[in-house]
Amino acid sequence: MQENQETIEEVIEKEIRPLLALEGGSIELVSVEEDGVVKVKLSGACAGCPMSQYTLTNFVEATLKEKVPGVKAVSAVDDLKQRWNELLGRR
């Protein structure tokens, strides 16, 4: 799966991130596992949004599965301290 990392990064950069940015959100690639699981971090308005799981599954995962062979699933990793600070307006 590591050979697909560049393609995954390109799809995120060109197709996924711009649409999330329209709603004030963003996404960062954390890792690509050998078993086909892509780990991402949602931030901005996407972090903590009640619809983030829907977005992750029906947009991010669906797009990556369609564009990149071997992607089996997408899961979000969460940095609770950072999310808390974002919600409080701190850095």
N, CA and C atoms as an extended XYZ file, in Angstrom:
273
Properties=species:S:1:pos:R:3:atomname:S:1:resname:S:1:resid:I:1 pbc="F F F"
N         0.820       -1.206        0.000 N   MET     1
C         0.000        0.000        0.000 CA  MET     1
C         0.856        1.258        0.000 C   MET     1
N         2.081        1.177        0.471 N   GLN     2
C         2.909        2.381        0.541 CA  GLN     2
C         3.131        2.978       -0.841 C   GLN     2
N         3.138        2.134       -1.871 N   GLU     3
C         3.333        2.644       -3.222 CA  GLU     3
C         2.172        3.525       -3.680 C   GLU     3
N         1.027        3.383       -3.041 N   ASN     4
C        -0.139        4.199       -3.374 CA  ASN     4
C        -0.217        5.486       -2.563 C   ASN     4
N         0.708        5.718       -1.648 N   GLN     5
C         0.627        6.879       -0.768 CA  GLN     5
C         0.624        8.189       -1.551 C   GLN     5
N         1.463        8.292       -2.583 N   GLU     6
C         1.491        9.517       -3.384 CA  GLU     6
C         0.150        9.757       -4.068 C   GLU     6
N        -0.445        8.704       -4.579 N   THR     7
C        -1.747        8.830       -5.235 CA  THR     7
C        -2.809        9.246       -4.231 C   THR     7
N        -2.776        8.663       -3.051 N   ILE     8
C        -3.728        9.021       -1.997 CA  ILE     8
C        -3.568       10.493       -1.621 C   ILE     8
N        -2.322       10.926       -1.442 N   GLU     9
C        -2.069       12.325       -1.108 CA  GLU     9
C        -2.577       13.259       -2.207 C   GLU     9
N        -2.400       12.863       -3.456 N   GLU    10
C        -2.852       13.675       -4.581 CA  GLU    10
C        -4.381       13.774       -4.621 C   GLU    10
N        -5.064       12.661       -4.406 N   VAL    11
C        -6.531       12.671       -4.402 CA  VAL    11
C        -7.046       13.534       -3.244 C   VAL    11
N        -6.432       13.403       -2.082 N   ILE    12
C        -6.834       14.237       -0.944 CA  ILE    12
C        -6.634       15.705       -1.277 C   ILE    12
N        -5.469       16.036       -1.820 N   GLU    13
C        -5.125       17.432       -2.117 CA  GLU    13
C        -6.031       18.048       -3.186 C   GLU    13
N        -6.303       17.290       -4.239 N   LYS    14
C        -7.019       17.859       -5.389 CA  LYS    14
C        -8.529       17.695       -5.347 C   LYS    14
N        -9.009       16.627       -4.698 N   GLU    15
C       -10.440       16.336       -4.770 CA  GLU    15
C       -11.175       16.422       -3.436 C   GLU    15
N       -10.522       16.058       -2.355 N   ILE    16
C       -11.214       15.983       -1.065 CA  ILE    16
C       -11.061       17.275       -0.260 C   ILE    16
N        -9.828       17.703       -0.038 N   ARG    17
C        -9.580       18.889        0.788 CA  ARG    17
C       -10.312       20.133        0.285 C   ARG    17
N       -10.313       20.416       -1.030 N   PRO    18
C       -11.012       21.628       -1.484 CA  PRO    18
C       -12.507       21.634       -1.143 C   PRO    18
N       -13.146       20.483       -1.213 N   LEU    19
C       -14.575       20.428       -0.891 CA  LEU    19
C       -14.812       20.560        0.610 C   LEU    19
N       -13.945       19.973        1.415 N   LEU    20
C       -14.070       20.140        2.865 CA  LEU    20
C       -13.825       21.599        3.254 C   LEU    20
N       -12.914       22.258        2.557 N   ALA    21
C       -12.589       23.656        2.855 CA  ALA    21
C       -13.790       24.574        2.617 C   ALA    21
N       -14.657       24.199        1.696 N   LEU    22
C       -15.857       25.006        1.446 CA  LEU    22
C       -16.732       25.104        2.688 C   LEU    22
N       -16.635       24.114        3.559 N   GLU    23
C       -17.418       24.097        4.796 CA  GLU    23
C       -16.566       24.433        6.018 C   GLU    23
N       -15.336       24.883        5.787 N   GLY    24
C       -14.463       25.271        6.893 CA  GLY    24
C       -13.665       24.131        7.493 C   GLY    24
N       -13.611       23.006        6.808 N   GLY    25
C       -12.889       21.853        7.326 CA  GLY    25
C       -11.627       21.564        6.549 C   GLY    25
N       -10.880       20.598        7.025 N   SER    26
C        -9.676       20.166        6.340 CA  SER    26
C        -9.396       18.707        6.687 C   SER    26
N        -8.419       18.137        5.999 N   ILE    27
C        -8.055       16.740        6.207 CA  ILE    27
C        -6.558       16.590        6.019 C   ILE    27
N        -5.978       15.704        6.794 N   GLU    28
C        -4.541       15.436        6.723 CA  GLU    28
C        -4.336       13.926        6.689 C   GLU    28
N        -3.504       13.461        5.782 N   LEU    29
C        -3.158       12.051        5.722 CA  LEU    29
C        -2.201       11.732        6.856 C   LEU    29
N        -2.552       10.767        7.681 N   VAL    30
C        -1.706       10.361        8.808 CA  VAL    30
C        -0.846        9.169        8.413 C   VAL    30
N        -1.479        8.133        7.862 N   SER    31
C        -0.720        6.945        7.460 CA  SER    31
C        -1.519        6.101        6.483 C   SER    31
N        -0.774        5.240        5.799 N   VAL    32
C        -1.375        4.244        4.918 CA  VAL    32
C        -0.857        2.903        5.408 C   VAL    32
N        -1.764        2.078        5.893 N   GLU    33
C        -1.386        0.788        6.469 CA  GLU    33
C        -1.277       -0.275        5.372 C   GLU    33
N        -0.510       -1.307        5.647 N   GLU    34
C        -0.314       -2.391        4.681 CA  GLU    34
C        -1.614       -3.141        4.354 C   GLU    34
N        -2.570       -3.126        5.290 N   ASP    35
C        -3.826       -3.845        5.061 CA  ASP    35
C        -4.846       -3.024        4.267 C   ASP    35
N        -4.431       -1.858        3.751 N   GLY    36
C        -5.329       -1.045        2.933 CA  GLY    36
C        -6.142       -0.025        3.692 C   GLY    36
N        -5.855        0.147        4.975 N   VAL    37
C        -6.563        1.142        5.782 CA  VAL    37
C        -5.794        2.457        5.714 C   VAL    37
N        -6.511        3.508        5.362 N   VAL    38
C        -5.946        4.845        5.292 CA  VAL    38
C        -6.395        5.592        6.547 C   VAL    38
N        -5.444        6.150        7.277 N   LYS    39
C        -5.769        6.900        8.490 CA  LYS    39
C        -5.605        8.388        8.201 C   LYS    39
N        -6.646        9.140        8.541 N   VAL    40
C        -6.652       10.575        8.292 CA  VAL    40
C        -7.043       11.319        9.557 C   VAL    40
N        -6.735       12.600        9.562 N   LYS    41
C        -7.132       13.457       10.668 CA  LYS    41
C        -7.994       14.572       10.097 C   LYS    41
N        -9.196       14.690       10.602 N   LEU    42
C       -10.084       15.776       10.210 CA  LEU    42
C        -9.851       16.952       11.143 C   LEU    42
N        -9.869       18.162       10.587 N   SER    43
C        -9.641       19.344       11.421 CA  SER    43
C       -10.555       20.475       10.977 C   SER    43
N       -10.432       21.595       11.679 N   GLY    44
C       -11.306       22.724       11.388 CA  GLY    44
C       -12.740       22.380       11.757 C   GLY    44
N       -13.670       22.801       10.928 N   ALA    45
C       -15.087       22.551       11.202 CA  ALA    45
C       -15.425       21.063       11.197 C   ALA    45
N       -14.608       20.250       10.546 N   CYS    46
C       -14.878       18.807       10.494 CA  CYS    46
C       -14.596       18.114       11.830 C   CYS    46
N       -13.665       18.651       12.600 N   ALA    47
C       -13.315       18.048       13.881 CA  ALA    47
C       -14.481       18.218       14.847 C   ALA    47
N       -15.039       17.123       15.256 N   GLY    48
C       -16.137       17.175       16.216 CA  GLY    48
C       -17.503       17.421       15.602 C   GLY    48
N       -17.572       17.569       14.291 N   CYS    49
C       -18.857       17.781       13.633 CA  CYS    49
C       -19.691       16.508       13.737 C   CYS    49
N       -20.990       16.636       14.037 N   PRO    50
C       -21.836       15.451       14.137 CA  PRO    50
C       -21.916       14.654       12.828 C   PRO    50
N       -21.649       15.305       11.717 N   MET    51
C       -21.727       14.629       10.417 CA  MET    51
C       -20.368       14.121        9.940 C   MET    51
N       -19.336       14.230       10.770 N   SER    52
C       -17.990       13.863       10.315 CA  SER    52
C       -17.879       12.384        9.938 C   SER    52
N       -18.567       11.508       10.635 N   GLN    53
C       -18.503       10.084       10.286 CA  GLN    53
C       -19.158        9.825        8.935 C   GLN    53
N       -20.245       10.506        8.678 N   TYR    54
C       -20.910       10.416        7.369 CA  TYR    54
C       -19.959       10.900        6.270 C   TYR    54
N       -19.337       12.055        6.493 N   THR    55
C       -18.391       12.617        5.526 CA  THR    55
C       -17.230       11.663        5.305 C   THR    55
N       -16.721       11.100        6.379 N   LEU    56
C       -15.587       10.189        6.294 CA  LEU    56
C       -15.931        8.961        5.450 C   LEU    56
N       -17.085        8.375        5.710 N   THR    57
C       -17.466        7.148        5.014 CA  THR    57
C       -17.976        7.405        3.599 C   THR    57
N       -18.919        8.309        3.467 N   ASN    58
C       -19.609        8.476        2.190 CA  ASN    58
C       -18.935        9.433        1.221 C   ASN    58
N       -17.948       10.171        1.687 N   PHE    59
C       -17.220       11.048        0.776 CA  PHE    59
C       -15.739       10.672        0.705 C   PHE    59
N       -15.040       10.744        1.831 N   VAL    60
C       -13.597       10.499        1.825 CA  VAL    60
C       -13.301        9.049        1.431 C   VAL    60
N       -13.881        8.105        2.146 N   GLU    61
C       -13.617        6.691        1.866 CA  GLU    61
C       -14.093        6.310        0.470 C   GLU    61
N       -15.274        6.737        0.089 N   ALA    62
C       -15.810        6.390       -1.233 CA  ALA    62
C       -14.921        6.944       -2.346 C   ALA    62
N       -14.452        8.173       -2.190 N   THR    63
C       -13.588        8.783       -3.204 CA  THR    63
C       -12.260        8.046       -3.307 C   THR    63
N       -11.640        7.754       -2.165 N   LEU    64
C       -10.354        7.064       -2.194 CA  LEU    64
C       -10.485        5.644       -2.746 C   LEU    64
N       -11.535        4.941       -2.383 N   LYS    65
C       -11.738        3.580       -2.910 CA  LYS    65
C       -11.919        3.599       -4.424 C   LYS    65
N       -12.601        4.618       -4.907 N   GLU    66
C       -12.847        4.730       -6.347 CA  GLU    66
C       -11.565        5.070       -7.111 C   GLU    66
N       -10.723        5.911       -6.544 N   LYS    67
C        -9.559        6.431       -7.261 CA  LYS    67
C        -8.264        5.665       -7.034 C   LYS    67
N        -8.170        4.941       -5.911 N   VAL    68
C        -6.902        4.295       -5.553 CA  VAL    68
C        -7.122        2.806       -5.304 C   VAL    68
N        -6.566        1.954       -6.162 N   PRO    69
C        -6.704        0.511       -5.949 CA  PRO    69
C        -6.066        0.094       -4.623 C   PRO    69
N        -6.722       -0.805       -3.934 N   GLY    70
C        -6.166       -1.333       -2.699 CA  GLY    70
C        -6.640       -0.662       -1.432 C   GLY    70
N        -7.308        0.489       -1.545 N   VAL    71
C        -7.839        1.126       -0.339 CA  VAL    71
C        -9.059        0.324        0.110 C   VAL    71
N        -9.006       -0.151        1.341 N   LYS    72
C       -10.096       -0.975        1.889 CA  LYS    72
C       -11.009       -0.189        2.808 C   LYS    72
N       -10.433        0.764        3.541 N   ALA    73
C       -11.212        1.544        4.505 CA  ALA    73
C       -10.450        2.819        4.843 C   ALA    73
N       -11.183        3.772        5.384 N   VAL    74
C       -10.587        5.008        5.873 CA  VAL    74
C       -11.051        5.188        7.311 C   VAL    74
N       -10.110        5.484        8.198 N   SER    75
C       -10.485        5.724        9.585 CA  SER    75
C        -9.856        7.037       10.047 C   SER    75
N       -10.545        7.675       10.973 N   ALA    76
C       -10.082        8.959       11.499 CA  ALA    76
C        -9.315        8.737       12.790 C   ALA    76
N        -8.230        9.450       12.934 N   VAL    77
C        -7.518        9.498       14.206 CA  VAL    77
C        -7.852       10.842       14.825 C   VAL    77
N        -7.844       10.897       16.130 N   ASP    78
C        -8.312       12.093       16.810 CA  ASP    78
C        -7.307       12.544       17.851 C   ASP    78
N        -6.990       13.812       17.837 N   ASP    79
C        -6.150       14.421       18.852 CA  ASP    79
C        -7.073       15.271       19.719 C   ASP    79
N        -7.548       14.696       20.817 N   LEU    80
C        -8.549       15.368       21.640 CA  LEU    80
C        -8.052       16.685       22.215 C   LEU    80
N        -6.795       16.751       22.611 N   LYS    81
C        -6.264       17.992       23.172 CA  LYS    81
C        -6.290       19.101       22.123 C   LYS    81
N        -5.840       18.786       20.921 N   GLN    82
C        -5.838       19.794       19.864 CA  GLN    82
C        -7.264       20.219       19.518 C   GLN    82
N        -8.181       19.261       19.439 N   ARG    83
C        -9.568       19.590       19.110 CA  ARG    83
C       -10.169       20.492       20.190 C   ARG    83
N        -9.885       20.201       21.447 N   TRP    84
C       -10.381       21.012       22.552 CA  TRP    84
C        -9.865       22.441       22.437 C   TRP    84
N        -8.563       22.576       22.148 N   ASN    85
C        -7.976       23.903       21.992 CA  ASN    85
C        -8.568       24.643       20.799 C   ASN    85
N        -8.855       23.932       19.705 N   GLU    86
C        -9.490       24.570       18.546 CA  GLU    86
C       -10.876       25.067       18.915 C   GLU    86
N       -11.617       24.267       19.668 N   LEU    87
C       -12.955       24.671       20.065 CA  LEU    87
C       -12.924       25.888       20.971 C   LEU    87
N       -11.870       25.974       21.787 N   LEU    88
C       -11.730       27.118       22.690 CA  LEU    88
C       -11.043       28.314       22.026 C   LEU    88
N       -10.646       28.132       20.779 N   GLY    89
C        -9.984       29.209       20.058 CA  GLY    89
C        -8.540       29.419       20.429 C   GLY    89
N        -7.902       28.391       21.003 N   ARG    90
C        -6.496       28.470       21.382 CA  ARG    90
C        -5.657       27.650       20.418 C   ARG    90
N        -4.405       27.933       20.408 N   ARG    91
C        -3.478       27.139       19.581 CA  ARG    91
C        -2.502       26.418       20.434 C   ARG    91
